[in-house]
């Protein structure tokens, strides 16, 4: 049996109807860290597009490895000018399970939420510099070129953290500015990004 909405067939026999727009992830640019202080995606720089070409952008992180223990992986947004200091309000919670199975927790993390702050947003905390530990995940940025609305973001990141927990951090918030967001920068709260890769996609 198909799924029909307002006279239009959406699903039929488990398949999405060929007439329904499906969208696509369009690769824009990949940045690879090598003892990098920051990784920055800037509109107009080497064909990076953060404008009204797309209403949604996705940053996908693979094996982000810090140079120092206890660093937090963070993101900042630029709303014109030169600083990544767009004002943000956000929320953060995490789930974790210890490697030896002795402890599991789910909780809100007050250290990483922001309230009308120009600080960088932590998207996963307590990274480990051990050779085999890293973090991976994504950040979804909505309509950064809007000059009417605030700019929302959602991030989910998994890591094997400093204390040998499997941890996932959930972050959501908004840049409380009506100026367009024209650049996004990633960094560790201390030390460099030793290695890792971030791919930027536009969602059509």
C-alpha positions as CSV (number, residue, x, y, z in Angstrom):
1,X,0.0,0.0,0.0
2,X,1.3,3.4,-0.9
3,X,1.4,6.6,1.1
4,X,-0.7,9.4,-0.4
5,X,-0.8,13.0,0.8
6,X,-3.2,15.5,-0.7
7,X,-3.6,13.3,-3.8
8,X,0.1,12.9,-4.4
9,X,1.8,9.5,-4.0
10,X,4.8,9.8,-1.8
11,X,5.8,6.2,-1.2
12,X,4.6,3.2,-3.2
13,X,5.8,-0.4,-2.3
14,X,8.5,1.1,-0.1
15,X,10.1,3.3,-2.8
16,X,10.0,7.1,-2.9
17,X,8.0,8.3,-5.9
18,X,10.2,9.5,-8.8
19,X,8.3,12.8,-8.9
20,X,9.2,13.8,-5.4
21,X,12.2,16.1,-5.0
22,X,14.9,14.2,-3.0
23,X,17.7,16.7,-2.7
24,X,21.4,15.9,-2.6
25,X,24.6,16.5,-0.7
26,X,26.9,18.6,-2.8
27,X,30.6,18.4,-1.8
28,X,32.1,21.9,-1.5
29,X,35.4,21.5,0.2
30,X,37.5,19.3,2.4
31,X,40.1,20.6,4.9
32,X,42.6,18.2,6.5
33,X,44.4,19.0,9.8
34,X,48.1,18.5,10.3
35,X,49.1,20.2,13.6
36,X,46.6,22.9,12.7
37,X,45.6,25.7,15.1
38,X,42.3,26.1,13.3
39,X,40.4,24.9,10.2
40,X,38.3,27.7,8.6
41,X,35.7,27.6,5.9
42,X,35.5,31.2,4.6
43,X,33.0,32.4,1.9
44,X,35.0,33.4,-1.2
45,X,38.2,31.7,-0.2
46,X,39.2,29.0,-2.7
47,X,35.6,28.6,-3.9
48,X,34.1,27.9,-0.5
49,X,30.4,28.8,-0.7
50,X,28.5,29.9,2.4
51,X,25.9,32.0,0.8
52,X,22.3,31.6,-0.4
53,X,23.3,28.9,-2.9
54,X,22.0,26.4,-0.3
55,X,19.7,26.8,2.7
56,X,21.5,24.1,4.6
57,X,25.1,23.2,5.1
58,X,26.6,20.1,6.6
59,X,30.1,19.8,8.1
60,X,31.2,16.1,8.6
61,X,34.2,15.4,10.9
62,X,36.3,12.3,10.6
63,X,38.8,11.2,13.3
64,X,39.5,14.6,14.8
65,X,42.5,14.1,17.0
66,X,43.9,16.7,19.5
67,X,47.5,17.4,20.2
68,X,46.8,17.6,24.0
69,X,44.6,15.8,26.5
70,X,41.4,17.4,27.9
71,X,40.9,19.7,24.9
72,X,37.4,20.4,23.7
73,X,36.5,20.4,20.0
74,X,34.8,23.7,19.2
75,X,33.2,25.8,16.5
76,X,32.9,29.6,16.0
77,X,30.8,31.5,13.5
78,X,31.7,34.8,11.8
79,X,29.0,37.4,11.0
80,X,31.1,39.8,8.9
81,X,34.3,41.4,10.1
82,X,37.2,39.2,11.0
83,X,36.4,37.5,14.4
84,X,34.5,34.3,14.9
85,X,32.4,35.8,17.6
86,X,28.8,35.7,16.5
87,X,26.6,35.8,19.6
88,X,25.1,32.4,20.4
89,X,22.6,30.7,22.7
90,X,22.7,27.0,23.0
91,X,22.1,23.8,24.9
92,X,24.3,20.7,25.4
93,X,23.7,17.2,26.7
94,X,25.7,14.0,26.6
95,X,25.4,10.2,27.0
96,X,28.4,8.1,27.9
97,X,29.4,4.5,28.8
98,X,32.7,3.5,30.3
99,X,35.0,1.1,28.4
100,X,35.0,-1.5,31.3
101,X,31.2,-1.3,31.5
102,X,31.2,0.0,35.1
103,X,29.5,3.3,34.5
104,X,26.9,4.8,32.2
105,X,25.4,8.4,32.4
106,X,23.1,10.7,30.6
107,X,23.1,14.3,31.5
108,X,22.9,18.0,30.8
109,X,26.3,19.6,30.7
110,X,26.3,23.2,32.0
111,X,29.9,23.7,31.1
112,X,29.2,23.7,27.4
113,X,25.9,25.6,27.0
114,X,26.0,29.3,26.0
115,X,23.7,32.2,26.8
116,X,24.2,35.2,24.5
117,X,27.9,34.5,24.4
118,X,30.6,35.3,21.8
119,X,32.7,32.3,23.0
120,X,33.3,29.3,20.8
121,X,30.8,26.5,21.1
122,X,32.0,23.2,22.4
123,X,30.6,20.3,20.4
124,X,32.4,17.5,22.2
125,X,34.5,17.7,25.4
126,X,37.4,16.0,27.1
127,X,39.2,14.8,24.1
128,X,42.1,12.3,24.5
129,X,45.5,12.7,22.8
130,X,46.1,8.9,23.0
131,X,47.2,7.7,19.5
132,X,44.1,5.5,19.1
133,X,41.4,8.0,20.2
134,X,39.5,10.7,18.2
135,X,36.1,12.1,17.6
136,X,33.7,12.0,14.6
137,X,30.3,13.5,13.8
138,X,28.6,16.4,12.1
139,X,27.4,20.0,12.4
140,X,24.3,21.1,10.5
141,X,24.0,24.8,9.8
142,X,20.7,26.3,8.6
143,X,20.2,29.2,6.2
144,X,23.5,31.1,7.1
145,X,22.9,33.8,4.5
146,X,19.6,35.0,6.0
147,X,19.6,38.6,7.1
148,X,16.1,38.2,8.6
149,X,16.3,35.2,11.0
150,X,18.7,33.8,13.6
151,X,20.9,31.0,12.3
152,X,20.3,27.6,13.8
153,X,22.8,24.8,14.2
154,X,22.7,21.2,15.4
155,X,25.7,19.0,16.1
156,X,26.2,15.4,17.1
157,X,29.7,14.1,17.8
158,X,31.0,10.8,19.2
159,X,34.4,10.3,20.8
160,X,36.5,7.9,22.8
161,X,37.3,10.4,25.5
162,X,40.0,11.1,28.0
163,X,38.6,8.7,30.6
164,X,37.9,5.8,28.1
165,X,34.2,6.5,27.8
166,X,32.3,6.1,24.6
167,X,30.6,9.5,24.6
168,X,28.2,11.3,22.3
169,X,27.6,15.0,22.6
170,X,24.4,16.7,21.4
171,X,24.5,20.4,20.8
172,X,21.9,22.7,19.4
173,X,21.6,26.5,19.4
174,X,21.4,29.6,17.3
175,X,23.6,32.6,16.3
176,X,21.4,35.4,17.6
177,X,22.3,37.8,14.7
178,X,20.5,38.9,11.6
179,X,23.8,39.5,9.7
180,X,24.8,36.6,7.4
181,X,27.2,34.0,8.7
182,X,30.0,34.1,6.1
183,X,32.6,31.8,7.7
184,X,32.9,28.9,10.2
185,X,36.0,27.9,12.1
186,X,36.9,24.8,14.1
187,X,39.5,24.4,16.7
188,X,40.5,22.7,20.0
189,X,40.1,24.7,23.2
190,X,43.8,24.1,23.8
191,X,46.6,22.9,21.6
192,X,46.3,22.1,17.9
193,X,44.2,19.7,15.9
194,X,46.8,17.1,15.4
195,X,45.0,15.3,12.6
196,X,41.5,14.8,11.1
197,X,39.4,15.8,8.2
198,X,36.3,18.1,7.8
199,X,34.1,17.9,4.7
200,X,31.7,20.7,3.8
201,X,28.5,19.8,1.9
202,X,25.6,22.0,0.6
203,X,22.2,20.4,0.9
204,X,20.2,21.0,-2.3
